[in-house]
Amino acid sequence: MTVLGLWLLTWGIALALILLGEQLAAIFGELSASNPLFILAVYGPGIVAVGLVLWHYGRSGVGGFLSRLALWRLPLVWWAFLIVGVPAAFYLGAALTGSIDDPFPFSPWTAVLPALASAIFLGPIEEFGWRGVALPLLQRRFAPLWAGLILGVIWAVWHIPAFLLSGTPQEAWSFAPYFVGVVSLSVIVTPMFNASRGSLLIPVLFHFQANNPIWPDAQPWDNWLFAAVAVVIVVLNWRTMTDRDAGVTDVVPGDGRDRPGGQERAGA
């Protein structure tokens, strides 16, 4: 993925919001999940990814790329982790934090519906870039474990502007635990992605679960718990996580040995 283009789009918008906050707020409103500039910044990885696929594979390639949203087959143990394990980590983290008894933050309860809609259509669109393009390309050069770690660092660093802007959840969080948590989530979702044969749907649902507004606030313990989960998953899947031939490398299904630009896939 063109890292420069991604950084210019997302960090450029963030810099404008920092330097011209009052002026932009007068035009677009205060910073929130519904602010169009904030949405554009969050969509940065997805926009860059679709643009790259269009550039290298054409419109039919974009169709093939998006068809990966229909890949839903995944071993039951991974589905169980996605549906039950992720929220369990948040509830355990909230118990350790002391926030598990906090009142439900949506009143009336129907107010949770737009929050859920935002959670599924905002952050998870990042996955078009992270697991849609970046992870397959990284796995052409690295084993899944190292590809997941590298992408996790990029993913975490990309979020830095959120810690500098008022009105974001990250404003109240510490960066170090968050960094550990994001890298851990990247490692965790990597074998799920490969087990699903390159599904875009699975990372999107995983990202949604990680951002689900229903779960209690578990900062910073949720990050440390996901780090522990990542270690367990790596140990249990050591053979495939360290095998360079075990990772899905297709950006568009069937693109085989050719990466964007026509270079031969490393390790094939």
The 8 nearest C-alpha neighbors of each residue, nearest first, counted from 0:
[[1, 133, 2, 132, 48, 51, 47, 128],
 [2, 0, 4, 3, 5, 47, 51, 48],
 [1, 3, 5, 4, 0, 6, 7, 47],
 [4, 2, 6, 5, 1, 7, 8, 0],
 [5, 3, 7, 1, 2, 6, 8, 47],
 [4, 6, 2, 8, 3, 7, 43, 44],
 [5, 7, 3, 10, 9, 8, 4, 2],
 [8, 6, 11, 4, 5, 10, 9, 3],
 [9, 7, 11, 5, 6, 10, 43, 4],
 [10, 8, 40, 6, 12, 11, 43, 7],
 [9, 11, 13, 6, 12, 7, 8, 14],
 [12, 10, 7, 14, 8, 13, 9, 15],
 [11, 13, 15, 10, 9, 14, 40, 16],
 [12, 14, 10, 16, 15, 11, 160, 17],
 [15, 13, 17, 11, 16, 12, 10, 18],
 [14, 16, 12, 18, 13, 17, 19, 11],
 [17, 15, 20, 13, 19, 14, 18, 12],
 [16, 18, 14, 15, 20, 19, 13, 164],
 [17, 19, 15, 16, 20, 14, 21, 13],
 [20, 18, 16, 15, 22, 21, 17, 23],
 [19, 21, 16, 23, 17, 22, 18, 24],
 [22, 20, 24, 23, 19, 25, 16, 29],
 [21, 23, 25, 19, 24, 20, 26, 16],
 [22, 24, 26, 25, 20, 21, 27, 19],
 [25, 23, 28, 29, 21, 27, 26, 22],
 [24, 26, 22, 23, 28, 27, 21, 29],
 [25, 27, 23, 24, 28, 22, 21, 29],
 [28, 26, 24, 23, 25, 34, 35, 29],
 [29, 27, 24, 25, 26, 30, 34, 23],
 [30, 28, 24, 31, 27, 34, 25, 166],
 [29, 31, 166, 34, 28, 37, 24, 32],
 [30, 32, 34, 33, 166, 29, 167, 37],
 [31, 33, 34, 37, 38, 30, 117, 121],
 [34, 32, 31, 35, 38, 37, 30, 117],
 [33, 35, 37, 31, 36, 32, 30, 38],
 [36, 34, 38, 37, 39, 33, 27, 32],
 [37, 35, 39, 38, 34, 40, 12, 27],
 [36, 38, 40, 34, 35, 39, 41, 32],
 [37, 39, 35, 41, 36, 40, 42, 34],
 [40, 38, 42, 36, 37, 41, 35, 43],
 [39, 41, 9, 37, 43, 42, 38, 36],
 [42, 40, 38, 43, 39, 37, 122, 125],
 [41, 43, 39, 45, 40, 44, 125, 46],
 [42, 44, 46, 40, 41, 45, 9, 5],
 [45, 43, 128, 125, 47, 46, 42, 48],
 [46, 44, 127, 128, 48, 125, 42, 43],
 [47, 45, 43, 49, 48, 44, 42, 50],
 [46, 48, 50, 44, 45, 49, 43, 51],
 [49, 47, 128, 45, 51, 50, 46, 44],
 [48, 50, 52, 46, 51, 47, 53, 45],
 [51, 49, 47, 53, 48, 52, 54, 46],
 [52, 50, 54, 48, 53, 49, 55, 47],
 [51, 53, 49, 55, 54, 50, 56, 61],
 [54, 52, 57, 50, 51, 56, 55, 58],
 [55, 53, 51, 52, 57, 56, 50, 49],
 [56, 54, 52, 259, 53, 57, 51, 260],
 [55, 57, 60, 53, 52, 54, 58, 59],
 [58, 56, 53, 60, 59, 54, 55, 61],
 [57, 59, 61, 60, 53, 62, 56, 52],
 [58, 60, 62, 61, 57, 63, 56, 53],
 [59, 61, 56, 63, 57, 58, 62, 64],
 [60, 62, 64, 58, 63, 59, 53, 52],
 [63, 61, 59, 65, 60, 64, 66, 58],
 [64, 62, 60, 66, 61, 251, 65, 252],
 [63, 65, 251, 61, 62, 66, 67, 60],
 [66, 64, 67, 62, 63, 68, 61, 199],
 [67, 65, 63, 68, 64, 69, 62, 70],
 [66, 68, 198, 65, 69, 199, 70, 64],
 [69, 67, 200, 199, 66, 70, 65, 198],
 [68, 70, 67, 66, 71, 200, 198, 199],
 [71, 69, 198, 67, 68, 72, 200, 195],
 [70, 72, 69, 73, 200, 198, 195, 201],
 [73, 71, 195, 70, 74, 196, 194, 198],
 [72, 74, 195, 194, 71, 75, 77, 78],
 [75, 73, 76, 77, 78, 72, 194, 195],
 [76, 74, 78, 77, 79, 73, 80, 72],
 [75, 77, 79, 74, 78, 80, 73, 81],
 [78, 76, 80, 79, 75, 74, 81, 73],
 [79, 77, 75, 81, 80, 76, 82, 74],
 [80, 78, 76, 82, 77, 81, 83, 75],
 [79, 81, 84, 77, 83, 78, 82, 85],
 [82, 80, 78, 79, 85, 84, 83, 77],
 [81, 83, 79, 80, 78, 84, 85, 86],
 [84, 82, 80, 79, 85, 86, 81, 87],
 [83, 85, 80, 87, 86, 81, 82, 88],
 [84, 86, 88, 87, 81, 83, 80, 82],
 [85, 87, 89, 88, 84, 83, 90, 214],
 [88, 86, 84, 90, 85, 89, 91, 83],
 [89, 87, 91, 85, 86, 90, 92, 221],
 [90, 88, 92, 86, 87, 91, 221, 217],
 [89, 91, 93, 87, 92, 88, 94, 86],
 [92, 90, 94, 88, 93, 89, 87, 95],
 [91, 93, 221, 220, 217, 89, 95, 90],
 [94, 92, 217, 99, 96, 90, 98, 95],
 [95, 93, 91, 99, 97, 92, 96, 90],
 [94, 96, 92, 93, 97, 91, 220, 217],
 [97, 95, 93, 94, 98, 92, 217, 220],
 [96, 98, 94, 95, 99, 93, 100, 217],
 [99, 97, 93, 101, 100, 96, 94, 216],
 [98, 100, 93, 94, 101, 97, 215, 90],
 [101, 99, 98, 102, 97, 94, 93, 215],
 [100, 102, 98, 99, 103, 215, 104, 97],
 [103, 101, 104, 100, 99, 105, 98, 215],
 [102, 104, 105, 101, 106, 213, 215, 108],
 [103, 105, 102, 106, 101, 213, 111, 108],
 [106, 104, 108, 110, 103, 111, 107, 109],
 [107, 105, 108, 110, 104, 109, 103, 111],
 [106, 108, 109, 110, 105, 111, 104, 103],
 [107, 109, 106, 110, 105, 111, 112, 103],
 [110, 108, 111, 107, 112, 106, 105, 113],
 [111, 109, 108, 112, 105, 107, 106, 113],
 [110, 112, 114, 109, 113, 105, 108, 115],
 [111, 113, 115, 114, 110, 109, 116, 108],
 [114, 112, 116, 115, 111, 117, 110, 109],
 [115, 113, 111, 117, 112, 116, 118, 212],
 [114, 116, 118, 112, 113, 117, 111, 119],
 [117, 115, 113, 119, 114, 118, 120, 112],
 [116, 118, 114, 120, 115, 121, 119, 113],
 [117, 119, 115, 116, 121, 120, 207, 114],
 [120, 118, 116, 207, 117, 121, 123, 115],
 [121, 119, 117, 118, 116, 123, 124, 122],
 [120, 122, 117, 118, 123, 124, 119, 38],
 [121, 123, 124, 125, 118, 41, 120, 119],
 [124, 122, 203, 125, 206, 126, 121, 207],
 [125, 123, 126, 122, 45, 127, 121, 42],
 [126, 124, 45, 123, 44, 127, 128, 122],
 [125, 127, 129, 128, 124, 130, 123, 131],
 [128, 126, 131, 45, 125, 124, 129, 48],
 [127, 129, 44, 45, 48, 131, 126, 132],
 [128, 130, 126, 133, 131, 127, 132, 134],
 [131, 129, 134, 126, 132, 133, 128, 127],
 [130, 132, 127, 128, 129, 126, 199, 133],
 [131, 133, 128, 250, 130, 135, 134, 129],
 [132, 134, 129, 136, 0, 135, 130, 128],
 [133, 135, 130, 137, 136, 132, 138, 129],
 [136, 134, 248, 138, 137, 133, 132, 247],
 [137, 135, 139, 133, 138, 134, 248, 132],
 [136, 138, 134, 139, 146, 135, 140, 141],
 [139, 137, 141, 135, 140, 136, 246, 146],
 [138, 140, 265, 136, 137, 264, 248, 141],
 [141, 139, 138, 265, 137, 266, 142, 136],
 [140, 142, 138, 146, 243, 137, 145, 139],
 [141, 143, 243, 241, 242, 144, 145, 138],
 [144, 142, 146, 240, 145, 246, 147, 138],
 [145, 143, 240, 147, 146, 142, 241, 148],
 [146, 144, 148, 147, 143, 142, 141, 149],
 [145, 147, 143, 149, 137, 148, 144, 141],
 [148, 146, 186, 150, 144, 145, 185, 149],
 [147, 149, 151, 145, 150, 146, 186, 182],
 [150, 148, 146, 152, 151, 147, 145, 153],
 [149, 151, 153, 147, 152, 148, 154, 146],
 [152, 150, 182, 185, 148, 154, 149, 153],
 [151, 153, 155, 149, 154, 150, 182, 156],
 [154, 152, 150, 156, 151, 155, 157, 149],
 [153, 155, 151, 157, 152, 156, 150, 158],
 [156, 154, 152, 157, 158, 178, 153, 181],
 [155, 157, 153, 158, 159, 154, 152, 178],
 [156, 158, 154, 155, 159, 153, 160, 6],
 [159, 157, 156, 155, 161, 160, 154, 162],
 [158, 160, 161, 156, 162, 157, 163, 155],
 [161, 159, 163, 162, 158, 13, 164, 10],
 [162, 160, 159, 164, 163, 158, 169, 167],
 [163, 161, 170, 169, 160, 159, 164, 167],
 [162, 164, 160, 161, 170, 165, 159, 17],
 [165, 163, 161, 162, 166, 167, 160, 170],
 [166, 164, 167, 170, 163, 30, 162, 161],
 [165, 167, 30, 31, 164, 168, 170, 29],
 [166, 168, 169, 170, 165, 161, 164, 31],
 [169, 167, 170, 171, 166, 172, 161, 162],
 [170, 168, 172, 162, 171, 167, 161, 173],
 [169, 171, 162, 168, 167, 172, 165, 164],
 [172, 170, 169, 168, 173, 162, 167, 165],
 [173, 171, 169, 170, 174, 168, 218, 177],
 [174, 172, 175, 176, 177, 171, 169, 219],
 [173, 175, 177, 176, 178, 172, 162, 169],
 [174, 176, 178, 177, 173, 179, 180, 172],
 [177, 175, 179, 178, 174, 222, 180, 219],
 [176, 178, 180, 174, 175, 179, 181, 222],
 [179, 177, 175, 181, 180, 176, 155, 174],
 [180, 178, 176, 182, 177, 181, 183, 175],
 [179, 181, 222, 177, 183, 178, 182, 176],
 [180, 182, 184, 178, 183, 179, 155, 177],
 [183, 181, 151, 185, 179, 184, 180, 152],
 [182, 184, 180, 226, 186, 181, 185, 229],
 [185, 183, 187, 181, 186, 182, 188, 180],
 [184, 186, 151, 182, 183, 188, 147, 187],
 [185, 187, 147, 183, 189, 184, 188, 148],
 [188, 186, 184, 229, 185, 189, 183, 190],
 [187, 189, 191, 185, 186, 190, 192, 184],
 [188, 190, 192, 186, 191, 187, 147, 185],
 [191, 189, 193, 192, 188, 194, 187, 240],
 [192, 190, 188, 194, 189, 193, 195, 77],
 [193, 191, 189, 195, 197, 190, 194, 188],
 [192, 194, 190, 196, 195, 191, 247, 197],
 [195, 193, 191, 196, 192, 190, 73, 74],
 [194, 196, 73, 192, 193, 198, 197, 72],
 [197, 195, 193, 194, 198, 247, 192, 70],
 [196, 198, 192, 195, 193, 247, 199, 67],
 [197, 199, 70, 67, 200, 195, 201, 196],
 [198, 200, 68, 67, 201, 202, 131, 203],
 [199, 201, 68, 203, 198, 202, 204, 70],
 [200, 202, 204, 203, 199, 198, 205, 192],
 [203, 201, 205, 204, 199, 200, 206, 126],
 [202, 204, 123, 200, 206, 201, 205, 126],
 [205, 203, 207, 201, 206, 202, 200, 208],
 [206, 204, 202, 208, 207, 203, 201, 209],
 [207, 205, 209, 203, 123, 204, 208, 202],
 [208, 206, 204, 210, 205, 209, 119, 211],
 [207, 209, 211, 205, 210, 206, 204, 85],
 [208, 210, 206, 207, 211, 205, 85, 86],
 [211, 209, 207, 208, 212, 118, 206, 122],
 [210, 212, 208, 213, 207, 209, 214, 118],
 [213, 211, 214, 210, 115, 114, 118, 215],
 [214, 212, 211, 215, 111, 103, 115, 104],
 [213, 215, 212, 211, 89, 86, 216, 90],
 [216, 214, 217, 93, 99, 213, 90, 89],
 [215, 217, 218, 93, 98, 214, 89, 99],
 [216, 218, 93, 92, 221, 89, 220, 219],
 [219, 217, 220, 221, 216, 222, 96, 92],
 [218, 220, 221, 222, 217, 176, 223, 177],
 [221, 219, 92, 223, 218, 222, 217, 224],
 [220, 222, 92, 224, 217, 223, 89, 219],
 [223, 221, 180, 225, 220, 224, 219, 176],
 [222, 224, 226, 220, 225, 221, 227, 180],
 [223, 225, 221, 227, 226, 222, 220, 228],
 [226, 224, 228, 222, 227, 223, 183, 229],
 [225, 227, 223, 183, 229, 224, 228, 180],
 [228, 226, 224, 230, 225, 229, 223, 231],
 [229, 227, 225, 231, 226, 230, 232, 224],
 [228, 230, 226, 232, 187, 227, 231, 183],
 [229, 231, 233, 227, 228, 232, 234, 226],
 [232, 230, 228, 234, 229, 233, 235, 227],
 [233, 231, 229, 235, 234, 230, 236, 228],
 [232, 234, 236, 230, 237, 231, 235, 229],
 [235, 233, 237, 231, 232, 236, 230, 229],
 [234, 236, 232, 233, 237, 231, 238, 230],
 [237, 235, 233, 234, 238, 239, 240, 232],
 [236, 238, 234, 240, 233, 239, 235, 241],
 [239, 237, 241, 240, 236, 242, 235, 234],
 [238, 240, 242, 241, 245, 237, 236, 143],
 [239, 241, 144, 143, 237, 238, 242, 236],
 [240, 242, 142, 239, 238, 144, 237, 143],
 [241, 243, 239, 142, 245, 244, 240, 238],
 [244, 242, 142, 245, 141, 241, 246, 266],
 [243, 245, 242, 246, 266, 267, 142, 247],
 [246, 244, 242, 243, 239, 247, 143, 240],
 [245, 247, 143, 138, 193, 244, 248, 243],
 [248, 246, 193, 197, 135, 249, 196, 245],
 [247, 249, 135, 139, 138, 136, 246, 250],
 [250, 248, 251, 252, 254, 135, 247, 255],
 [251, 249, 132, 135, 252, 248, 64, 131],
 [250, 252, 64, 249, 63, 254, 253, 60],
 [253, 251, 249, 254, 63, 250, 64, 67],
 [252, 254, 255, 251, 249, 250, 256, 63],
 [255, 253, 251, 252, 249, 257, 256, 250],
 [256, 254, 253, 257, 249, 252, 248, 258],
 [255, 257, 264, 263, 254, 258, 267, 262],
 [258, 256, 261, 263, 255, 262, 254, 264],
 [257, 259, 261, 262, 260, 264, 263, 256],
 [260, 258, 261, 55, 257, 262, 56, 52],
 [259, 261, 262, 258, 55, 257, 263, 56],
 [260, 262, 257, 258, 259, 263, 256, 264],
 [263, 261, 258, 260, 257, 264, 259, 256],
 [264, 262, 257, 256, 265, 261, 258, 267],
 [265, 263, 256, 139, 267, 257, 258, 266],
 [264, 266, 139, 140, 267, 263, 141, 256],
 [265, 267, 264, 243, 139, 140, 244, 141],
 [266, 265, 264, 244, 256, 139, 263, 243]]
